[in-house]
Amino acid sequence: MEFLASRESILNRVAPDLAPFSLFSRDLLSGGKRFRALFCYWGWRAVSPAVAESAVPGEKELDSLVDLCAGLELFHAAALVHDDIIDNSDTRRGMPSAHRRFETLHADGGWRGDRRSFGEGSAILLGDLLLAWSDELIARAVLGAPSLEIHLAAREAIDTMRTEVTLGQYLDLLEERAWATTDPEASLERAERVIVYKSAKYSVEAPLVIGASLRGSSPEQTDALRRFGLPLGIAFQLRDDVLGVFGDAELTGKPSGDDLREGKRTVLVSLTRSRLDASSRRLFDELLGDPELDEGQIRMLQQTMVGTGAVTEVEGMISRRLRTALDELDRAPLGDTAKAELTSLAKRLVNRQA
């Protein structure tokens, strides 16, 4: 929040009309679970020299690490703003999504033109601004690297993350539009591909590697963090998919069954469809993705997912991925304190209710 406060003076200097950019950014960044920042921090700690493994960073190192973690959170906030536009989502973290808030500004101001296009255009610019601010923090963080080699390794890890998550977002968008024209036998594989590139690498693996890279991790340590982070990231997204269908709106900040209205083509959906007969599958497909689904239709889709055994299968997949991740962590050449914290963090990530 200190960084955002420092940027408010720029907004105020340009025009008072820019106050919503500051307010909406603050509101968005005041919520969330900070998992990416936590994985970045513990990735850094995990590769600490053995003699000082339990020690916290020095002041200069801590400043760079905080900038890096904050930069990742700003990048995530930008992705959420853009994602909500793509998904036409009304809410985010219990509040109206950014484009809906800009629409309300338009309506309350009695301005001319289409309020939806104003809302979406303004939110795209907010997301772009958050991306720019994210890069400011990240650039400042990697400048504090102890060597050029470490600087370049951290920068490469960051750039790879940003490329992969953007491509993963497109793959997700593609699946929601093109599923009916693609090979049904490949639907599960395609859904898993989306999980890997849109979420798993970006949410867990990349933050771990980015944090570790800033401290000069060895190739063995980096590989170990990847082997831990990827299956855990997949488990994280599978849990998110279950919560997107069955989650408590009071806890998740989004309406229950919201993913059904948005027509998300998740692993859970793919498994459900594969276990339905042709007639039931047609009905399921007709309902999935209808933004006007009522509560009764939501319950029917939920019951279908449970009845086919798809939910049980996904829960099994989550448990297996978590076990794989923890087994990899147990034998990784990393510090014991960090391994204990990462074990606890992994369990929180997978067993969460929101």
PyMOL commands that set and color helices and strands:
alter all, ss='L'
color gray80, all
select helices_A, chain A and resi 2-14+16-30+35-46+50-52+59-87+98-109+115-143+148-181+184-214+219-246+249-252+258-262+267-274+278-287+295-307+310-330+336-351
alter helices_A, ss='H'
color red, helices_A
select strands_A, chain A and resi 91-92+95-96
alter strands_A, ss='S'
color yellow, strands_A
deselect
rebuild
show_as cartoon
